[in-house]
Amino acid sequence: MTALPSTPAARLRTGLRRFTGPRPPAVERCELCAAEVGAGHRHLVDTERRALACACTACAMLFDRPGGAGAQPGTDAGRFRTVPDRYLSDPDAALDDGSWAGLQIPVGMVFFLRDGASGQVTAFYPSPAGATESELEPQAWEAVRAATPLADELAPDVEALLLRHHQHRSACFLVPVDAAYELVGRMRRRWQGFDGGAEAHAELELFFDHVTRRAQRAHHAHEPSKGRA
């Protein structure tokens, strides 16, 4: 039996293979039913193997809710979860320079993933090796929670909370996990030198421009987040 990745970093590397490995075949197929899928198709998270799987519309709908296929004989109840397509922004995120420094991130961007099995939140940032795990102290995550209500909306396994800190201000987004994986893969392919170089920075700007245009403002983004359970 093949051992499954057990640490957050190992699980992330498994999920990233789709975006950092060889290019997929010209015709991609649903990895559950083998139906042909087109560009922009949905993904599933295999929560056992911590990997992304291509999905047709029908299979994506089948696993759109936790346990949605559990009542049907022969299905893997709870194993697959459809990656949502929501993009949310919090333009009022109030993470100041001191709170950002507490995250101990050497670059100006970080994303957070929540593990559905353990509830653990892990921070990652782009680097020449792909995504680098950063130790997240409890007080640092509490500062993020105090800065934006999007932190408490982060769905386990299938979403990422993105923070970008630039010129004493933070931009905050909730995005599908495959979008975060794709960003890291694109930057890894373009990375040059110590800080990534012009091409990697251009990829980052294109990504955040796309996310900014696509994201809807969270309805409660203007509400103070302190005091939440």
N, C-alpha and C positions, 0 to 999 in steps of 0.2 A: 504494500500500500504506500502511495506517495505521501510524504509528510506535507501538510498544509502550512503556509506561512503563519507564524504565531505572533510576531511583533508588528506594531503599526507600520514601521518602515518597510518590512518585508511584504506586508499586505499591499502597501502602496505601490511597490515595485511590480507586483503581480498585476495590479490594475493598469499600470502605465505601459505594459508591454504592447498594448494595441497601438499606442501612439509613438513609441520609440523603436519598435522593431521594424522588420521589412514591411514594405507597403502591402496592403491587402490586395487580393485578387481583383481583377476588373469587375467581376460580378460578385457582389457580397450577398450572403444568404443568412436568413434567420438561423441562429444556432440552436433553436429548439425544434422548429418544424421544417427547416431547409427551404422555406419560401424565399424567393428573390427579394431583396430590399434595395431601395434606391438611396441616393445621397440624402443626408439629413435624417436617416432613420433613427429610431429610438434605441436605447441600450437597456439591458438588465444588469443588475449587480448580482453576481453569484455570491451569496453571503457565506458559503462554506469555503470557497476557494479564493474569495476576495478578488475576483476578476470581472471584467466587463464582457458582456455577450451582446452581439447584435440581435435585434428583435424586429419582427414585422409588426404591423399595427395591431393585428389580432392578439399576438402573444404579449405585446406591451400592455394592452388593455386587460388581459387575463391576470397579470400580476401587478396591476396598478395600485392595489391596496394590499397591505400585509395580510396574508392568509386568504387572499381572494380566490386562489385555486385549491385551497386546502380541502374543500368538501368533495373534490372530484377524485375518484380512484386513479391511482397511478401517477399522481402529480407530486412534486416535491414541495409540500406545504411549508411555506415560510422560507424556502431556500432562495428563491429569486424575488427581487424587488425591482420594479420599473423605475428607472431614473426619471424624475419629474422634469418638466420643461419650464418651471417658473424661474424668473429672474427678478429679484427684488433689490431695491437700493434704499439706503438710509443716508440721505445727504446731510443729516444733522448728527451723524456719529461724532461723539465728543471724546475721542481718545487723544489726550494731550501728549506732549513730547515725553513727559515723565512716565506715563503709562506705556507708551511705545517702547521706551528704553527698557522697561521692566520685562518686555517680551524677549529681549536679548536676540533680536533678529538682525543680522549684519547687512541685509539689503532692505529695500523700501517696500517689500511686499511679503505677505504671509497668508497662508490659508489654513483653515482648521477643519478637521474631520472628526466626527463622533462615531465611535464604534458601537454598533447596535447590541452586541453581546455583552460588553463590559460597561458601556456608558462612558468610557474614557474619551477625552478630547485630546487630540494631538495636533501640534503645529508643524507645518512644513513650509520651506521657502525654496525658490529655484536656485540651482547651482550648476557647475559644470557636470556633476554626476547625475543630474536630474533633480529630484526633490530630496532635500536634506531635512531630516527630522530635527526639531529643536525641542529641548526639554521645556515643558510648560509647567511653571509653578502655579499652584492653586490661586494665589493672589493675583497673578498675571491674568489668568482666565476670568477671575471675578472683575478685574478692571475692564476687560472687553465686554462682559455682560452689563456692567454699569454704563458703558459707552453707547451700546446699541441694543435695542430689543431683538434685533435679528439673531443675536447669539442664541436666544432661547427658542427660536424657530428652526434652528438647524436640525434637519431630519437625519437620523442615524443612517450611515452607509451610503446614502444616495445624494447628499448635498454637501456643498463646501461653503464656508464663510470666508470671504476674501476681504483682506484689509490692505490698503495701500497708503503709506504715510509719506507725504511729500510737502516740503515747504511749510512745516508745522501744522499741516491739516491731514485728516484721514478720510479716505473714501471707503465706503463699506458696501458690500454686495453679498447677496445669497444667490448661489448659482448651482446648476446641476453638477454633480461630481465629475461627469465626463468632460465638462468644460474645463475644470481645473486640471484634470489629467492631460487634456490636449494642450493647454498652455505650457505646462512643464515640459512636455515632449517637444513642442515647437522651439522653446527656448534652449533646450538641451542640444538640439540639432544646430542651432545658430550660435551657441556660446563660444566666445573667443576671449582669451586673456583672463585677467583677474576679475573684472566687473561685468563680463558678458560681451562687451563690445557693442558697436552700433547696430548690428543686425539683430542681436538679442533684445536690445532696448526698443528697436522698431517693432518687433513682434509683441512686446509688452504693451506698447502704445496702441497698436492695432487691436489687441485683445480688449483692453479697457475701453477703447472707443466703441467697440461692438457691444460690450456689456452695458455701457452707459446708455446707448441708444435703445437697447432691448429691454432694459430693466424698468419695472414699474415701481413707483415710490410706495414703500410699505405704508399701509393706512395709519399705522400707529407710530410711524417713525418719529413724529414730533413729540411723542409723549415721553416724559422722563422715565428712565428705566430703573432707577434706584428703588430698592425695597421689594423687588420681585422675589418670589420664592425660589 
